[in-house]
Amino acid sequence: MPGGPSRAPARVVFAAAHVVADPLADVSPDGPAAVDWEATLAFRHHLWAHGLGVAEAMDTAQRGMGLGPEGAAELIRRTAAESRSVGGDLACGAGTDQLVPGASRAEVVAAYEEQLELVESCGARPILMASRALAAAARGPEDYAEVYGRLLRQAARPVILHWLGPMFDPALTGYWGSTDLDAATETFLRVIAERPDRVDGVKVSLLDAGRETALRRRLPPGVRCYTGDDFHYPELIEGDEHGHSDALLGVFDPLAPLAARALRSLDEGDPAGFRAVLDPTVPLARHLFEAPTRFYKTGVVFLAWLAGHQDHFTMVGGLQSARSLPHLRRAYELADGLGLFPDPALAEARMGQLLAVYGGRGAYADTAAHDVREARA
């Protein structure tokens, strides 16, 4: 890949990428998102340069939490054009977020078809995202089987099926027709088994390593399991004697340099080296994704600002206010301890600016800076 490390990958890995807001746009929190396209696309090039694929227009990009369907469609079109310019791997979310509440099952299918056509026309790998509208309209497992069966029959290329747990989106509670995860798993596997040739893989975001491993072992040959578990990703990607998970992770947005280094070790047949790099990142990941998990995007964008990937800490929908100052301070300390910031002095200065804006002058700000300097020493 131009500008990135050359490797024969042992794992297929996508980083779900955030969007950069336009901080000077005059928009309301519930209005259309104003996106800084130049900075947003530059961050995709950053991920590709590290040898990672980009998962576009997913929940990390605030899909359904500030980024509407029109913005998501424009994001897909622009990122697809950029991916072709550098040969970067790209998968894009196709969902039903253009629907209004109360949509019928037929309207859900039509919405999926519309977005699937967009992704396929851009040449990207489609990800059939979990649908809030389907969760509201479905009466049971058969409705899920019918909707997904129809979509798989008409997909032009194999898709990734996305199972996003309710910790990421409460509106998806009971997805696949049951709040009993064992029963939901059976429906999920039945959908895959009926058309395995149309399923590239499944992205599982349940934050349950044991359940993901058990599901992975039951997938048909050739169907990948892309872990979306931001708590247990090192062990799931490494795998065991029965197989491994590939990855489609929001946490790889801030962790891209370390993820790339770890994956190179795995490519070279050094699983111990892989774990030595990636295991220390888990405390930061668990902090970013702590409950309420859906607000992890705030920490992701915050770290991008501290790392110098964007010039401000403003998010679409005003989501920069979704995490507390102590939470952000701890994220800064953990990321700095991992050496994630290309310019530690810049990160420290920006952390100081944020403390000042919050009124955290004096002892609190001084202690934060002192603690980080001590840890770095």
Secondary structure by P-SEA (a helix, b strand, c coil): cccccccccccbbbbbbbbbcccccccccccccccaaaaaaaaaaaaaaacbbbbcccccccccccccaaaaaaaaaaaaaaaaacbbbbbbbbccccccccccaaaaaaaaaaaaaaaaaacccccccccaaaaaccccaaaaaaaaaaaaaccccbbbbbbbccccccccccccccccaaaaaaaaaaaaaaccccccbbbbccccaaaaaaaaaaccccccccccccccaaaaaaccccbbbbbbccccccaaaaaaaaaaaaaaccaaaaaaacccaaaaaaaaaccccccaaaaaaaaaaaacccccccccccccccccaaaaaaaaaaaaaacccccaaaaaaaaaaaaaaaccccaaaaaaaaaaaaaac
